[in-house]
Amino acid sequence: CWQLLVQKQTSSRLLVLEIGAGLLLVILPALLSKWLHVRLPAFLYFFFMVFIYCSIYLGDAYRFYYVPYWDKFLHLISGALLFGAAWAVLGCFKFGDDADLPAGFLCLYGVAFAVLCGVLWECYEFTCDGLFNMNLQRYLSGGRPLLGRAALMDTMGDLIADLVGSLLFACWSYWHLKGKPEWLESFFFKKYDPED
């Protein structure tokens, strides 16, 4: 009974820590924007807030991670979010009116960036599982390691969801870019004068 109480207190503390970190993550981009005098792309900031709300508040606090495919839904959102982040990074390199890259190449770059970030996230989960005896990649079931294909299902499902999310966003973006090439710049960070 005592062990169960200690485990529940530890779980509650971890939840409070995660929610606090989530609140900080939501506020951090706005603070950085103010300190660095940069306007955030509204579309990206909205996607970011939705992702944090769904993953930390709903996922952890309300245990939505026990809802089937909730994690895959979050990876779909993160694929689109990371696609947009790829274009924001492109804007940091002074890419603009003078460069004329084809819409297809821009979309391919966005998908590649999103999938690379998904792979790096899975490397992080793999490392945490090994170093801290966690189960982020869902390779344990009932405390026992899964074997063969069953052990790969979570990781490969996450990577496929990242790919599908970025591809869906790429199709939508391609259509927008073909009609209005300057739409790309809505993803760029823009400096502003604090005196204005």
C-alpha positions as CSV (number, residue, x, y, z in Angstrom):
1,C,0.0,0.0,0.0
2,W,2.8,2.4,0.9
3,Q,4.7,1.7,-2.4
4,L,1.5,2.5,-4.3
5,L,1.1,5.8,-2.5
6,V,4.7,6.8,-3.2
7,Q,4.3,5.8,-6.9
8,K,1.1,7.9,-7.1
9,Q,2.9,11.0,-5.5
10,T,5.8,10.6,-7.9
11,S,3.4,10.4,-10.8
12,S,1.5,13.5,-9.6
13,R,4.7,15.5,-9.3
14,L,5.8,14.4,-12.8
15,L,2.4,15.5,-14.2
16,V,2.7,19.0,-12.5
17,L,6.3,19.3,-13.9
18,E,5.1,18.4,-17.4
19,I,2.2,20.8,-17.3
20,G,4.5,23.6,-16.0
21,A,6.9,22.8,-18.9
22,G,4.0,22.9,-21.3
23,L,2.9,26.4,-20.1
24,L,6.5,27.6,-20.4
25,L,6.7,26.2,-24.0
26,V,3.5,28.1,-24.9
27,I,4.8,31.3,-23.5
28,L,8.5,31.0,-24.6
29,P,8.0,31.8,-28.3
30,A,6.0,35.0,-27.5
31,L,8.8,36.1,-25.0
32,L,11.5,35.4,-27.5
33,S,9.6,37.3,-30.2
34,K,9.4,40.3,-27.9
35,W,13.0,40.1,-26.8
36,L,14.4,39.6,-30.3
37,H,11.9,42.0,-32.0
38,V,10.7,39.3,-34.4
39,R,7.1,38.7,-35.5
40,L,6.2,35.0,-35.3
41,P,4.4,33.4,-38.3
42,A,0.8,33.3,-37.0
43,F,0.1,30.0,-38.7
44,L,3.1,28.2,-37.2
45,Y,2.4,29.6,-33.7
46,F,-1.2,28.4,-33.9
47,F,-0.1,24.9,-34.9
48,F,2.5,24.9,-32.1
49,M,0.0,25.9,-29.5
50,V,-2.4,23.2,-30.7
51,F,0.3,20.6,-30.6
52,I,1.4,21.5,-27.0
53,Y,-2.2,21.6,-25.8
54,C,-3.0,18.2,-27.3
55,S,0.2,16.5,-26.2
56,I,0.7,17.9,-22.7
57,Y,-2.7,19.0,-21.5
58,L,-4.9,16.5,-23.1
59,G,-2.3,13.7,-23.6
60,D,-0.8,13.7,-20.1
61,A,-3.2,15.5,-17.8
62,Y,-6.3,13.9,-19.2
63,R,-4.6,10.7,-20.3
64,F,-5.5,10.9,-24.0
65,Y,-2.4,8.9,-24.7
66,Y,-4.5,5.9,-23.7
67,V,-6.9,6.8,-26.6
68,P,-6.0,4.5,-29.5
69,Y,-3.9,6.4,-32.2
70,W,-3.7,9.6,-30.2
71,D,0.1,9.5,-30.5
72,K,-0.2,9.0,-34.2
73,F,-2.6,12.0,-34.5
74,L,0.0,14.1,-32.7
75,H,2.7,12.9,-35.2
76,L,0.4,14.0,-38.1
77,I,0.2,17.5,-36.5
78,S,3.9,17.6,-35.9
79,G,4.7,16.6,-39.5
80,A,2.7,19.7,-40.7
81,L,4.2,21.9,-38.0
82,L,7.8,20.8,-38.8
83,F,7.1,21.4,-42.5
84,G,6.2,25.0,-41.7
85,A,9.2,25.3,-39.5
86,A,11.4,24.2,-42.4
87,W,10.1,27.2,-44.4
88,A,10.6,29.5,-41.4
89,V,14.3,28.3,-41.3
90,L,14.6,29.0,-45.0
91,G,13.5,32.6,-44.3
92,C,16.2,33.0,-41.7
93,F,18.8,32.5,-44.5
94,K,17.6,35.7,-46.2
95,F,15.6,33.8,-48.8
96,G,13.1,36.1,-50.4
97,D,12.0,37.8,-53.6
98,D,15.3,37.4,-55.5
99,A,15.3,33.6,-55.2
100,D,12.9,31.7,-57.4
101,L,12.8,28.1,-56.3
102,P,10.1,25.9,-57.8
103,A,7.1,25.0,-55.6
104,G,7.8,21.3,-55.9
105,F,11.3,21.7,-54.6
106,L,10.1,23.9,-51.7
107,C,7.6,21.2,-50.8
108,L,10.2,18.4,-51.1
109,Y,12.5,20.4,-48.8
110,G,9.7,20.8,-46.2
111,V,8.9,17.1,-46.2
112,A,12.5,16.1,-45.9
113,F,13.0,18.5,-43.0
114,A,9.9,17.2,-41.2
115,V,10.9,13.6,-41.6
116,L,14.5,14.3,-40.4
117,C,13.1,15.9,-37.3
118,G,10.8,12.9,-36.8
119,V,13.9,10.6,-37.0
120,L,15.8,12.7,-34.5
121,W,12.8,12.5,-32.1
122,E,12.8,8.8,-32.4
123,C,16.6,8.8,-31.6
124,Y,15.8,10.8,-28.5
125,E,13.1,8.3,-27.4
126,F,15.5,5.4,-28.1
127,T,18.2,7.1,-26.0
128,C,15.9,7.8,-23.1
129,D,14.6,4.3,-23.2
130,G,18.2,2.9,-22.9
131,L,19.6,5.4,-20.4
132,F,16.6,6.0,-18.1
133,N,14.8,2.6,-18.5
134,M,11.7,4.3,-20.0
135,N,9.2,2.9,-22.5
136,L,8.8,5.9,-24.9
137,Q,9.0,3.7,-27.9
138,R,6.5,1.2,-26.5
139,Y,8.9,-1.7,-26.8
140,L,7.6,-3.2,-23.5
141,S,4.2,-4.7,-22.9
142,G,3.4,-5.7,-19.3
143,G,7.0,-5.2,-18.4
144,R,8.2,-7.7,-21.1
145,P,10.1,-6.7,-24.2
146,L,8.2,-7.1,-27.5
147,L,9.8,-9.2,-30.2
148,G,10.3,-8.7,-33.9
149,R,7.8,-6.6,-35.8
150,A,5.7,-5.9,-32.7
151,A,8.7,-4.0,-31.2
152,L,8.9,-1.8,-34.3
153,M,5.2,-0.9,-34.6
154,D,5.3,2.3,-32.4
155,T,8.5,3.8,-34.0
156,M,7.5,3.0,-37.6
157,G,4.0,4.2,-37.0
158,D,5.3,7.5,-35.6
159,L,7.6,8.0,-38.6
160,I,4.9,7.1,-41.1
161,A,2.5,9.6,-39.4
162,D,5.2,12.3,-39.6
163,L,5.6,11.6,-43.3
164,V,1.9,11.6,-44.0
165,G,1.4,14.8,-42.0
166,S,4.1,16.6,-43.9
167,L,2.9,15.2,-47.3
168,L,-0.6,16.4,-46.7
169,F,0.7,19.8,-45.8
170,A,3.0,19.7,-48.8
171,C,0.0,19.1,-51.1
172,W,-1.9,22.0,-49.6
173,S,1.2,24.2,-49.7
174,Y,1.9,23.3,-53.3
175,W,-1.5,24.4,-54.4
176,H,-1.1,27.7,-52.5
177,L,2.3,28.4,-53.9
178,K,1.3,27.8,-57.5
179,G,-1.5,30.4,-57.2
180,K,0.4,32.9,-55.0
181,P,4.2,32.4,-54.7
182,E,4.6,35.2,-52.1
183,W,2.5,33.0,-49.7
184,L,5.8,31.4,-48.7
185,E,6.8,34.5,-46.9
186,S,3.9,34.2,-44.5
187,F,6.1,31.5,-42.8
188,F,9.1,33.7,-42.4
189,F,10.1,35.5,-39.1
190,K,10.0,39.2,-39.6
191,K,12.0,41.8,-37.7
192,Y,10.2,44.8,-36.5
193,D,11.3,48.1,-34.9
194,P,10.2,48.2,-31.2
195,E,9.7,51.9,-31.5
196,D,6.8,51.4,-34.0
